[in-house]
């Protein structure tokens, strides 16, 4: 499957955003002083466990989506490098075929 440049960058950005948001959320959840995440005895509540599970799942999914985006960006850069080296080698082979005195010279733009 081939991803376009905008889609690859979007997926990569989503993965980075996911890391930032969900790590921040878990830090805030851990430091919650409102009584939602921890009861009076300091034990985690159901709210804590549900939201921790949600954060871990979202973090893992964001990591997977970001990895797909990263692979897409890396593949596009590899294609661009291959095209550039292919054009450079084609130009050099075209120029090497032209001997002095040839009136026909191949030029690429």
Buried (B, 14 or more C-beta within 10 A) or exposed (E): EEBEEEBBBBBBEBBEEBBEBBEEBBEEBEEBEEEEBBEEEEEBBEBBEEBBEBBEEBBEBBBEBBEBBBBBBEEBEEEEEEEEEEEEEEEEEEEEEEEEEEEEEEEEE
